Every structure is written in C-alpha cells, then in structure tokens.
Amino acid sequence: MDLALPAALGIIMLGLGLGLTVTDFRRIARHPRAVLAALLTQLIVLPSICFGLVYLFDLPPVLAVGMMLLSAAPGGPGANLYSHLFGGDVALNVSLTAINSVLAIVTMPLIYNLSAAHFAAGDETLGLQFGKALEVFAIVLLPVFVGMLVRRARPGVAARLERPVRIASMVVLAVLIVGSVLQNLELLRENFGRLAGITAVFGLVNLLLGYLVPRLARTTSREAIACSFEIGLHNAVMAIVIARSVIGSEEMALPGGVYTVIQMPMALVFGVVLSRILRRGRARGVLVAGTPLGRGDAAGVSRVGAPSA
C-alpha cells in the first residue's frame, strides 16, 4: 500500500499531463477574472476558513494538520467530470487544475509546515523539510511533465493513451481508497464521527464559495460552475499520499479519506440543486447574486443539470 498510493497518484497526474498542452496555460490569460477569483479562494480564503473550522471543531493536533493539508490540495480529477455534467467550462477546469498542481509544489509544503508549527509546536517529526518537498515534486509534477512531453512529441500516442490512463487511474484510485479504508478501519471508525462534521461543512463551504466568489467577480455562470467544482473537489488522494508516504502518518491521512467519502455525493447533490436555481434564474432573466445574464451564460445555464453527450 505504501508504494501503491504514490503510484496511483502518479498515474492520475500522468493522465492529466497527457491531456495538457501549453495552450491550456495560455488560456488562463483569457479568463483573468475567473482564474484570479479561483486562485484567491483556493490559496487564501479556504485555508483561512479551514483554520477557523479546526478550532471550532476542536480537532487534536495531528488531525488539525491533516485538515490543513487537505485544504491546500488542488482540484482533483473529479472536478472535470462534475463540471462536464453540470454545464461548466471544462477547458477552464483543465487550466485551473494545471496551474494549481504546479502551485501545490510550493503551497502544500508551506501551509503544512505553518500548520504543523502552529498546532504541533515542538514535534520536530512533523516538519516537511527540503528533501521531502522534493518527494512531493517527484510524485505530483514529474508525471505531469512526462505526460505533456508525450503529448507534444507523440500526439497520436497521447490521444490513444489519455482515455485508458484516465479510466485506469479512477479504477486504481477506487481500489486503493477501499483498501486504505479497510486497512485502517479501526482508526477510521474511532475518528469518523469527529471528522465527518468538519469535512462536510468544509466541503459545502468550498462548493458555495467556489461558485459565489467568481460570480461576484462578474464571471459567466459556466466559468463559475467550473470554479465551484475545481475548488469544491480537492485532490484528497494527493493529501493522503503526502500524509502517508512522505510524512509517514496514517492518522494525518484520515481527513482526506473521510472527505472523499462525504464530498463526492455532496458535490452531486450540490450540482443538481445549483442547476435548478440557475434554471429558475434564467427564467427570470437573472442569475444568482443578482447578476444579469452575460455572454456565455445562456448556453451554460441551458446545459446545467443535463449530462453532456
């Protein structure tokens, strides 16, 4: 299991790289409001909210650090799927996932070290030093770069591999999550009640702010939907891998495991409810937060709630 989790994350990130081109990074300049709103929410607002929730729910130090590590994780592969199902701008999702995955090499060790120093002061075993930060880089970004190189050098090969690798990554991910749960069943049972509330609240806040902050920045509804799922569906596997394989803490990985169980169905319900609200808003000629329909909104809202072909 210790080797399987990093390998599974490597496959997931390789699949991301196979679908990326330099254009995906350039696209960020064409969506400045959406990107800035998403990054502000992802990198500053959510860790701050998570910090407050940790105190509100009175978590012990190791679980508190695990929650902060989860809050620093970028969007996961499920974000693209949910955005596709509910009418979001999937191309924007791809771009946000790419830039957030790059930034995570800096932000995850930074937020982890700050939270470990705060919640577990004096415990030198919890620090993420330079050598371990390099492990994070190797696990997270190297497979992305390999995938992008394959896409650039052999686009036909990348196109043929992208779907099988994506399917394989989801299957391996599901198997490993189930295996991890079974392997740590007693530990999970002892802490599930303590973590269920905070992960549910944090997940719902993620989804809500992920939609509302971009809308307040006057993005289109399709861009806001993409941001909502990108921000609302963290790459919990990344947090679990760093906690277990890099830091060596089973307990610190628990928030990511509980979050995965709760957040996927919650995001589905959120998408259905949001689609109904947007349809009603479209019927009135407005969208939520009193924002008038803008370019790209009508098409996006008409697709919301109807799975795409």
N, C-alpha and C positions, 0 to 999 in steps of 0.2 A: 504493500500500500504506500510506503514511503516514496518509492520510485514511481509508482503508477500515477499518483496525483500530479506531480510535475510533468510527467509525460502526457497526461490528459490535457493539462493546461497548454503544453507546447503544441499539441495537435489543434486545439481551439485557436491559438494565436497564429499557427501556420495557415489555417483556413481563412482567418481574417486577412493575412498577408496576400494570399492567392487572389483575393478579390479587390486588392488595393492597387491604385496607380498614383503617380504624382498628382494627377488631376484631382484626386479626392482631397488632397491637402490644399490645392489651389482653390477648390470650391469654397473653402472657409471664407475667403475674401469676398465671395458673392453673397454670403449670408452673415454679414458682420453683427447685426443685432442679435440674431438667434444664437450665434456662436458665443458672443460675449455674455449674453444672458445665461446661457447654459454653463459656461465655464465659471462665471461668478457664483452661480448657485452650487455647482458641483464642488468647487475647490474651497470656497469660503463659507457660504451660508450653511450647507448641510453638515460639515464637521462642527461648526459652531452649535447648531441645533442638537446634534448628537451628543456633544459635550454636556449640554444642559440636561438632556434626557438621561444620561448616565447618572447624574446627580439626583434627578427626580426619582429614578427607579432604584437608586442606592445599590448599584452593582459593586461587587468586590473588584479589587484592582485588576486581576487578570482578565475578567470578562469585560471590564470597562475598556481596557486597552484593545481587546478583541473587537468591541463595537466601533472604536475609533478607527481601527484598521479597516473594518468593513466600510465605514463612511468615506474613506479615502480611495476605495477601489473604483475604477472607471466603469462605464456601462458594459454590460455583458452581452453575449451573443443573442440572448432572448429579446433584447431591445429592438433589433431589426425586424424580428418576426412579429412582435406585437405592433410595432409601427406600421408594418405592411398590412396587418389585419384591420387596423382601425384608421387607415387613411392618412398616416403621417408621411413626411418626406423622408423616405428610406435613404436616399442619397445623402441627406444631411446626417442621418444616423451613422452611416459609414464614415463620414468625415469626422464627426464628433468622437466616435469610437477610436479612430486612428489617432487624433491629436490627444485625447485623454489617455490612451495607452502609453503614448510617448511621455506625457507629463507625469504619469504614475511612477515612472522610474525615480523621479525626484520627490513628488508629493507624498507617496506612500511611506517611504523611509522617514521623511521629515515629520509627518503627522504621527507616525508610530513612535518615533523617538521622543517627540514632545509629550505625547500622552503617557508613554512609559515613564518618563522622568517625573511627570506630574502625579500619576496615580500609583506608581510603584517606585517611589523615590528610595534609593538605597539598594534596589535589587539590580545589580550590575549584569545579571544574566539576561535581562530583557532588552538590553541595548542592541540596535541594529547597526553594526559597525560597517566600515567601508567594504570589507571582504564579503559580508553578507548582502550588502547593497548590490555588489556585482552579481551575486547569485540571482537576485531579483531581476536584474537586467538580462541575464542569460535566459531565465525562464520566460520572461514576458516579451522582450523585444527581439531577441535573435530569431525566433521562429517567424515573426512578422517580416523581418528583413529578408529571410530566406524565401518566404512566400512571394514577396514583392520582386525579388530578383528572378525567380522562376517566371512570374507573370511578365516581366519585362523581356527576358531572354527567350522564353518559350510560351508565348501567349496561348497557343493551342493546347499545350500540355496543362497549363494553369486552368484553362477553361474546363478541361475534362476532369481535372482533379478537384476543382472547387466544391462541387456538389457532394461527391463521395467523402471528401475530407470533412465537410460540414456535418454530414449525416453521421459519420464515424465519431466525430467529436461529441455530438449530442448523445450518442449511444454509450460511448465510454464514460462520459460525464454522468449520465444517469446511473450506470452500473457502479461507478466509484462513489457517488453520493449515497446510494443504498448500502454499499459495502462499508463506507465510513460510519453511517448511522448504526449499522449492526455491530461493527467493531467497538463503537463507543456508546452502546445502547444504555448502559447503566449510568454513565456520566451524563449523557443527554437527558435521560429520564430525571435525574436529580436537578438539572438546570433548566429544563424546558419551560416550566412554569415561570421561572424568574426571567427568562429571555423572551418568551412569547409576547408579552405586553410591549416591551420596548421595541422589539423588531417590527411588530405590527404598526405601532404609532410612527416609528421612523420611516417605514416603508410607505405609509399613506401620505405623510408629510412630503416625502421625496416626490411622489407622483403629482400631488397638488401643486407644489412649488415649481416642479419641472414644467407644468403647463402655464401657471399663472404668471410667473416672472417673465417668460418670453412674451406673453400676451400684453403685459404691461409695457414691455419694450416695443409694442406695436408690430410684432411679427405676424405672419399669416397663421391661420389655425393649423395648417399642415405642418409648418415648422414647429409650432408649439407642441403638437402631438408627438412629433419626433423627439423633441427635447424632453417631454414628460417621461417617455419610456426609456430614453437614454439615461436620464438622471434617476428614474424610479426603479430601474432594474440593474443594480450593481453587479459587477463580476465577482460574486461571492466565492467562486472557485479560486480566484486569484488571492483573495484574503485568506482562504483556508490553506492554500498551498504555502503561502508565506508564513502563516502561523505554525503549521505542522512541519514543513520540510526545511524552512530556512531558520525559523526561531526555535522550533522543537517543542511547541506547546500544544497539546491536544485540547486543553481547556480553552485556550485563546481562539481556537478554530470553531468553537461551539456557536458563537453568534452568527457566523456565516452559514453554518448548517441549518440553524433554526430559521434564519432569514430566507433561505432558499425554499424551505417547506411552506412558509407563510406567504412570501411575496409573489410567487408565480400565480396562484389563484386570485390573490388580491388584485394584481395588475389586470387580470382578465375581467374581473367584476368592474374595476375602475374604467377600463376601456369601454365596456358596454354602457355604463351609466353616463360617461362623458359623451359617447356618441348620441345618446338620446337628448342630452342637454343641448348639444350643438345642432341637432336636427330641429329642435324647438326654437332655438335662437335663429336658425336660418329661416324658419317660417315667419318669424317676426322681423327679419331683415337685419338682425344684430347677432353678435356673438357674446360669449360670457365676458364679464367685466365691463360691459357697455361699449365694447369696441366695435365699430362698424365693420361690415364686411369689406375686406380689401382684396387686392389682386391675389389670386391663388386660393382664396378662402372658399368660394362657392364650390369649386371642384373638389377641394379637400373634404368639405363637410358632406357633400353628396356621397362620398365614398365611405365615410365613417360608419362603422358597425357592419359593413358588408365585406366579408373576406374577398380579397382580390383574387383574380384568376391566376 
